[in-house]
């Protein structure tokens, strides 16, 4: 059985806590002992990744594997030797840190005010350094973050610049931009934010698509036309593609808006 999420982050049903000690720790959909695990098997069953220093809730132990939950509620199996188990005296504090975060909302958007940036200007005529303030639209920050991943190779379950999948891209863009926590899997992300009519989409919105049996998600960019920034399985990397071209390969399901500016 594939594992996805537990719905309530406040429930204290863990048996322990762990801290990822490797730069990237792969989470697997199902238990596979290290004795038989190889790159070919991992490629099929990787469901997410944890990063060095990340707090993980331990739910079950079996052989050389731990069943853990990330703070986006994703469940997966990890290698015991890739984490540091923490003392029981720290459990309460770890749960508090793990359960904190700005989670995306079901049926509602999150209001993000324009970001005030102060820039120091150097004057060659004077020794003083005047400053100026300008406002950055949050949507611009979303798009700039998405463009950082352009060209990154496609990796099922990945969520780093070494490899990423479609839902990993949308999740990391919103997390890196505004510390907004989206679920890891695309159809769980589809429950978040507010449903938008396709003709009313804006930059930063998420578009959900399907090409059976594959489910897909990408980030809208409206600039001299409508583009989709997405981790393409066909191109094997993150690309920016005209939305009309995307619709030639995928069936549109719905669009969602996560933030309002």
SULJONOR-V362576 format. One line per field, one symbol per residue. ss: DSSP state (A for helix, B for strand, O for the rest). phi: phi as a letter, one per 40 degrees, with the letter a starting at -180 (. if undefined). psi: psi as a letter, one per 30 degrees, with the letter a starting at -180 (. if undefined). Layout:
# SULJONOR-V362576
ss->???
phi->???
psi->???
This chain:
# SULJONOR-V362576
ss->OOOOBOOOOOOOOOOBBBBBOOOBBBBBOOOOOOOOOOAAAAAAABBBBBBOOOBBBBBBBBOOBBBBBOOOOBBBBBBAAABBBOOAAAAAAAAAAAAOOBBOOBOOOBBOOOBBBBBBOOOOOOOOOOBBBBBBOAAAAAAAAAAAOOOOBBOOOOBBOOBBOAAAAAAAAAAAAAOBBOOOOAAAAOOBBBBBOAAAOOOOOBBBBBBOOBBBBBBBBBOOOBBBBBBBOOOOBBBBBBAAAAAAAOBBBBBBBOBBO
phi->.cbbabcbccccbcbibabcbcdbbccbcacacdcbcacccddcbcbaabbdgccbccbabafcbbcbbcccgcbacbcdccbbcbcdccdccccccccciccdbcgbcbcbcdccbbbcbcbccbccbcbbbabbcdcccdcccccdcdgcccadgcabcciabccccccccccccbfccccccdccccccgbcbcdcbcbdgcbbbbabdcccaaabcbbafhbbbcacccccgacbbbdccccccbbccbabbbcbbb
psi->kkkdlkfjffkiglfallkkflekkkkkelkkkfffkleeeeefgkfakllkfkkkkkfkkjbglkjlklfggkklklkegglkklkeffeeeeeeeeflliklkkfllkkklkkkkkkkkkkfflfljlllklkkkeeeeeeeeefefkfklkjkflhlffklaefeeeeeeeefeghkjllekefeefflakkkkefgllkflkkklkjkgkklklkkjjjhaklkjljkeefhlklkkkeeeeffflkkdlkkkelk.
